[in-house]
Amino acid sequence: MKDSPSVFKTILLKQKVHVTNSCIHIFNMLCNCLVGHHIPPANLPPTTMTE
């Protein structure tokens, strides 16, 4: 089994997308913590919000 450059490039691209999604997820969580008092996070039920 020999890895072709295209397969290797696809693996790198998938890893890059995964890392980017992780960074976006962390950034969104930080934003939710900062502005969570005003804007409810989309992925959490409203019951977790403190008025």
FENDAPE-V282132 format. One record per residue. RES is the residue in one small letter. PHI is phi in degrees with one decimal (NA if undefined). NEAR is the number of other ideal C-beta (glycine too) atoms within 8 Angstrom. Layout:
RES/PHI/NEAR ; RES/PHI/NEAR
//
This chain:
m/NA/2 ; k/-115.0/3 ; d/-75.5/6 ; s/-83.3/6 ; p/-56.8/6 ; s/-67.4/6 ; v/-65.0/8 ; f/-61.7/9 ; k/-66.1/8 ; t/-64.6/8 ; i/-63.0/8 ; l/-62.0/8 ; l/-64.1/8 ; k/-64.3/8 ; q/-63.2/8 ; k/-63.7/8 ; v/-64.3/8 ; h/-63.2/8 ; v/-64.4/8 ; t/-62.8/8 ; n/-63.6/8 ; s/-64.4/8 ; c/-63.9/8 ; i/-64.4/8 ; h/-63.8/8 ; i/-64.1/8 ; f/-62.4/8 ; n/-64.5/8 ; m/-65.2/8 ; l/-64.2/8 ; c/-62.6/8 ; n/-64.2/11 ; c/-68.4/6 ; l/-74.0/6 ; v/-108.6/7 ; g/-62.8/10 ; h/-71.1/4 ; h/-108.8/4 ; i/-119.5/6 ; p/-68.0/7 ; p/-62.1/7 ; a/-69.9/4 ; n/-97.5/3 ; l/-119.5/9 ; p/-67.5/4 ; p/-61.7/6 ; t/-68.1/4 ; t/-84.1/5 ; m/-81.6/8 ; t/-103.6/3 ; e/-80.5/2
//
